[in-house]
Amino acid sequence: MMKFGTVGTSWITESFIEAAKESGKMELTAVYSRSIENARKISGKYDASQVYDDLEGMAANEEIDAVYLASPNSHHYEHAKLFLRHKKHVICEKPIFSNTAELEDAYQVAEENGVFLFEAMRNIHSPNAKLLKEQVDKAGKLRSAVFQYIQYSSRYDRFLEGERPNIFSTDFSGGTLVDLGVYPISLAVYVFGEPEKVSYHPVMLESGVDGSGTLVMEYDGFICTILCSKIAHSFTPSEIHGEQVSLVLDHVAPINKISLVDRKTKKSEKLGEPLNENDMIYEIETFAKIIEENDLEAYHELTDYSRAVLRITETARKQNNIVFGTEK
Ligand SMILES: NC(=O)c1ccc[n+]([C@@H]2O[C@H](COP(=O)([O-])OP(=O)(O)OC[C@H]3O[C@@H](n4cnc5c(N)ncnc54)[C@H](OP(=O)(O)O)[C@@H]3O)[C@@H](O)[C@H]2O)c1
């Protein structure tokens, strides 16, 4: 079984560790935190044998095959490169990096060291995303889609109180498009491909990040509109509109239910298989299989998705002068 270490100690790391255990594909061996006490808390809870408060030390550990990175977005690139250079497979949280230059460089480092670099974009690995892709053909000619991830963040309350949580800071490569928008964008790229043109219309916060935004993705004869926000909340589903059939998705990350609604009869067919309670299990199964089988074709399909999504968010940011700290 593949042995792995973790970087970052918030709830998402624990969620990944639990999914890894459930998958039976990966065994937690080492935990890094800037605070050794925090590392011990996680290692104790999940029976990891080693703790680190220096990254180099964990990267040099020969027992570890892979690392899961859930550090702030701005740190992904340096952290990933360190582990890739030590020949560890890297599973990096979304958004993989701040820009495409970092991504291309890191893919090269991965290749030079004979390891894989994955983006933990959980929604495109779930079985219902595949199902959606298969069903889209039934809709007739596609004309429009509205995908949204609009979820009020508790960290916005802290922001309003004068704090600067990482995700609301350009220094940490934050903002709603790269945090929540990447889920609907990834799903759109997965289902429809890369758009011909994008235009982004953000609602800016005084810290220089987008709090809300609308991204228009233009395809030939079809427009997909992405709505994202961390400063408001939505109660409506996402939809794809074909000339014959509309597809209604309860959510984009993950998709639990899909309804196919016939335009003429208004009859609705419900689809979607019940998902595992922890949907991170699907990405772990995909990554582990690629590593086990050295499946370069499947790997390059994933790297193409990550490239396309990052190209889109980078273009959207450039259109609106949203500059991250590492780019200044
Ligand atoms: N897939 C998903 O569903 C999902 C959900 C949530 C988040 N994420 C992704 O996971 C990543 C982490 O998100 P998060 O909300 O947990 O971020 P965060 O709270 O800002 O930071 C994550 C971890 O990084 C370390 N850290 C915090 N501030 C730091 C700093 N200034 N310098 C260096 N390290 C610092 C902390 O670990 P230590 O103090 O232990 O070092 C912390 O636990 C992001 O890329 C996010 O997009 C994914």
The ligand as an SDF file (V2000), in Angstrom:
LIG
                    3D

 48 52  0  0  0  0  0  0  0  0999 V2000
  -11.3010   19.6360   -1.7910 N   0  0  0  0  0  0  0  0  0  0  0  0
  -12.0370   20.3330   -0.9540 C   0  0  0  0  0  0  0  0  0  0  0  0
  -13.2170   20.0800   -0.7750 O   0  0  0  0  0  0  0  0  0  0  0  0
  -11.4030   21.4340   -0.1730 C   0  0  0  0  0  0  0  0  0  0  0  0
  -12.0360   21.9650    0.9420 C   0  0  0  0  0  0  0  0  0  0  0  0
  -11.3770   22.9340    1.6890 C   0  0  0  0  0  0  0  0  0  0  0  0
  -10.1400   23.4050    1.2920 C   0  0  0  0  0  0  0  0  0  0  0  0
   -9.5620   22.8970    0.1740 N   0  0  0  0  0  0  0  0  0  0  0  0
   -8.2350   23.3590   -0.2440 C   0  0  0  0  0  0  0  0  0  0  0  0
   -7.3020   22.9840    0.7430 O   0  0  0  0  0  0  0  0  0  0  0  0
   -6.2950   23.9700    0.8720 C   0  0  0  0  0  0  0  0  0  0  0  0
   -6.2420   24.4220    2.3140 C   0  0  0  0  0  0  0  0  0  0  0  0
   -7.4340   25.1100    2.5960 O   0  0  0  0  0  0  0  0  0  0  0  0
   -7.7200   25.6740    4.0700 P   0  0  0  0  0  0  0  0  0  0  0  0
   -8.9780   26.3860    4.0320 O   0  0  0  0  0  0  0  0  0  0  0  0
   -7.5040   24.6000    5.0550 O   0  0  0  0  0  0  0  0  0  0  0  0
   -6.5170   26.7390    4.1560 O   0  0  0  0  0  0  0  0  0  0  0  0
   -5.8770   27.4680    5.4000 P   0  0  0  0  0  0  0  0  0  0  0  0
   -6.7380   27.2600    6.5910 O   0  0  0  0  0  0  0  0  0  0  0  0
   -5.5830   28.8600    4.9990 O   0  0  0  0  0  0  0  0  0  0  0  0
   -4.4750   26.7420    5.6040 O   0  0  0  0  0  0  0  0  0  0  0  0
   -4.3220   25.3450    5.5020 C   0  0  0  0  0  0  0  0  0  0  0  0
   -3.1690   24.8990    6.3690 C   0  0  0  0  0  0  0  0  0  0  0  0
   -1.9850   25.5300    5.9810 O   0  0  0  0  0  0  0  0  0  0  0  0
   -1.2370   25.9520    7.1180 C   0  0  0  0  0  0  0  0  0  0  0  0
   -1.1440   27.4130    7.0610 N   0  0  0  0  0  0  0  0  0  0  0  0
   -2.0730   28.3340    7.4000 C   0  0  0  0  0  0  0  0  0  0  0  0
   -1.6010   29.5700    7.2350 N   0  0  0  0  0  0  0  0  0  0  0  0
   -0.3480   29.4440    6.7800 C   0  0  0  0  0  0  0  0  0  0  0  0
    0.6720   30.3660    6.4540 C   0  0  0  0  0  0  0  0  0  0  0  0
    0.4920   31.6770    6.5840 N   0  0  0  0  0  0  0  0  0  0  0  0
    1.8620   29.8620    6.0250 N   0  0  0  0  0  0  0  0  0  0  0  0
    2.0750   28.5450    5.9280 C   0  0  0  0  0  0  0  0  0  0  0  0
    1.1420   27.6190    6.2460 N   0  0  0  0  0  0  0  0  0  0  0  0
   -0.0480   28.0670    6.6670 C   0  0  0  0  0  0  0  0  0  0  0  0
   -2.0100   25.4860    8.3440 C   0  0  0  0  0  0  0  0  0  0  0  0
   -1.4390   24.2710    8.7790 O   0  0  0  0  0  0  0  0  0  0  0  0
   -0.3720   24.2250    9.9740 P   0  0  0  0  0  0  0  0  0  0  0  0
   -0.6700   25.3620   10.8800 O   0  0  0  0  0  0  0  0  0  0  0  0
   -0.6380   22.9200   10.5960 O   0  0  0  0  0  0  0  0  0  0  0  0
    0.9690   24.2950    9.3570 O   0  0  0  0  0  0  0  0  0  0  0  0
   -3.4000   25.2120    7.8270 C   0  0  0  0  0  0  0  0  0  0  0  0
   -4.0270   24.1160    8.4320 O   0  0  0  0  0  0  0  0  0  0  0  0
   -6.6360   25.0830   -0.1050 C   0  0  0  0  0  0  0  0  0  0  0  0
   -5.9000   24.9340   -1.2770 O   0  0  0  0  0  0  0  0  0  0  0  0
   -8.1230   24.8800   -0.3660 C   0  0  0  0  0  0  0  0  0  0  0  0
   -8.5290   25.3320   -1.6490 O   0  0  0  0  0  0  0  0  0  0  0  0
  -10.1610   21.9150   -0.5470 C   0  0  0  0  0  0  0  0  0  0  0  0
  1  2  1  0
  2  3  2  0
  2  4  1  0
  4  5  1  0
  4 48  2  0
  5  6  2  0
  6  7  1  0
  7  8  2  0
  8  9  1  0
  8 48  1  0
  9 10  1  0
  9 46  1  0
 10 11  1  0
 11 12  1  0
 11 44  1  0
 12 13  1  0
 13 14  1  0
 14 15  2  0
 14 16  1  0
 14 17  1  0
 17 18  1  0
 18 19  2  0
 18 20  1  0
 18 21  1  0
 21 22  1  0
 22 23  1  0
 23 24  1  0
 23 42  1  0
 24 25  1  0
 25 26  1  0
 25 36  1  0
 26 27  1  0
 26 35  1  0
 27 28  2  0
 28 29  1  0
 29 30  1  0
 29 35  2  0
 30 31  1  0
 30 32  2  0
 32 33  1  0
 33 34  2  0
 34 35  1  0
 36 37  1  0
 36 42  1  0
 37 38  1  0
 38 39  2  0
 38 40  1  0
 38 41  1  0
 42 43  1  0
 44 45  1  0
 44 46  1  0
 46 47  1  0
M  CHG  2   8   1  16  -1
M  END
$$$$
